[in-house]
Amino acid sequence: MRLSKLGTCGNKIIVTANDFIVGQEPHVFDPDSKVITLLQDLLPGIGSSLPADFVDTSVGCFFAANVPQLGRQLFVTDGTVAGTRAVTSISNGAVQQVTKLSDELVLFVANLQGRPALHISDGATAKTKSVLAGGAPIHDVTQIVTLPGQRSPRAFAVGRQGTRRHVFTIGASSARILAASLNDPDMDPSGLVAAGNSAFWSAITKNGREVFLSKNVQDARGVGDLAPLDFDSVLPGPVIAALGRGSEAVFVADDGIHGQEIWTSSGSAATTRLLVDAVPGAEGLRPRDFVQAGGLLYFVGDDGITGPELYVLDQRPLGASLAVRFGKKCKIKGKAPVIGIHGVPELGSIDLGFVAKGKAKTAPAALFFGAQRIAVGVGPCQLSVATLFTLVGVTDLDGKVEIPIQVPNDTKMLGATLHTQFAVFDPSGSVAGILDLSDAMEIVVGKRSAD
């Protein structure tokens, strides 16, 4: 059996697999039984439905796949054969770019009157519809990004209405063109990236291509004209990345003096600065392909001597807000609790909350805090935090618990590191029939984002 695309589906793995009998079709791998099961032969015979774009939500795992006569459609599965079904039946569907908006909603692009348009779905066919901004659909979407960890679902997209491309802000029930994009509709936006509760992108202005930020529909502004006259200081495309978890970004720019180097900004000219002149001179390091992993920012750079090489940037000395998952959740049948976070761990934060969702409903839960990581096996679970103090809560009818905390606006807290892990008490728990343990998260308190 040949495997290709992978995605999570609850405590299982959904995978595109080819057994050379039914072609490339959706399968599910059960980590407990170590068995791969065919979910459905969506394109019967030796043809392949080519499932991809897997997105895991609380209502199921969404994906796109080809079916006879209708082309590519949106599907959802609960990880069982019986629970795999089509959500859409759009003529020449062309479903792509499936993106998680919230625990219950996904965004995707599909055919609408002969053009690719943005759609939204909660898994119910009757409630799956096109997204409208000012009463009109959003076509030719090139990018969709969602803001991670926000209590109210929110996303941004680059798309077109009529002949003009805009940046749109999207909620669970509405969408609007960003103010800056509306005022200057020929900006040709690109490089859209989510950063904390904001979005950054690049666009063309009278001063050349520059970087913009938006926190809401009325707040879209340039971060500064970095190069003289109408010189493009920023290249089009994906040359922007979030700095940690906060509402700050790093981007590649050329100010006409230092060449292509990494700059940083939290959304204003006053906070926009050259991070480091890594290669002095007019060429610069020419960074590209930013990737976040383990609290570090990796990228490819070329110093003009050794050629393209892998570089790493430690974000902690820059005052970045970090939230990095580590450790292991319980290896159990059913849904083990998984840790998450709402808000940004920055100075003065009043809306920070830690969340977990598992199988236990209306059950007591404890959130452990510690200064050090450990790895102590507790049955099929792992205790990952050397606990200093504990906060408590109760899971709801969906098995979800949230415990809020506030971060003092005290510069002494800048760079403070804490490790957190949930324990959910459950009579059918993995540890002696008492509790289940989530995976863990390291948070680093960052500087306050510019308002």
Secondary structure as UniProt FT lines:
FT   STRAND          2..9
FT   TURN            10..11
FT   STRAND          12..18
FT   STRAND          24..30
FT   TURN            31..34
FT   STRAND          35..38
FT   TURN            45..46
FT   STRAND          52..57
FT   TURN            58..59
FT   STRAND          60..67
FT   TURN            68..70
FT   STRAND          71..77
FT   TURN            82..83
FT   STRAND          84..86
FT   TURN            91..92
FT   STRAND          96..100
FT   STRAND          106..112
FT   TURN            113..114
FT   STRAND          115..121
FT   HELIX           125..127
FT   STRAND          129..130
FT   STRAND          132..133
FT   TURN            134..135
FT   STRAND          136..137
FT   STRAND          139..146
FT   TURN            148..149
FT   STRAND          155..161
FT   TURN            162..163
FT   STRAND          164..170
FT   STRAND          175..177
FT   HELIX           179..183
FT   TURN            185..186
FT   STRAND          190..195
FT   TURN            196..197
FT   STRAND          198..205
FT   TURN            206..207
FT   STRAND          208..216
FT   TURN            217..218
FT   STRAND          219..222
FT   TURN            229..230
FT   STRAND          240..242
FT   TURN            244..245
FT   STRAND          249..254
FT   STRAND          260..265
FT   HELIX           269..271
FT   STRAND          273..276
FT   TURN            280..283
FT   STRAND          288..293
FT   TURN            294..295
FT   STRAND          296..302
FT   STRAND          308..314
FT   HELIX           316..318
FT   STRAND          322..326
FT   STRAND          338..342
FT   TURN            347..348
FT   STRAND          352..357
FT   STRAND          364..378
FT   TURN            379..380
FT   STRAND          381..394
FT   TURN            397..398
FT   STRAND          400..405
FT   HELIX           411..413
FT   TURN            414..415
FT   STRAND          417..425
FT   TURN            427..428
FT   TURN            432..434
FT   STRAND          435..444
//
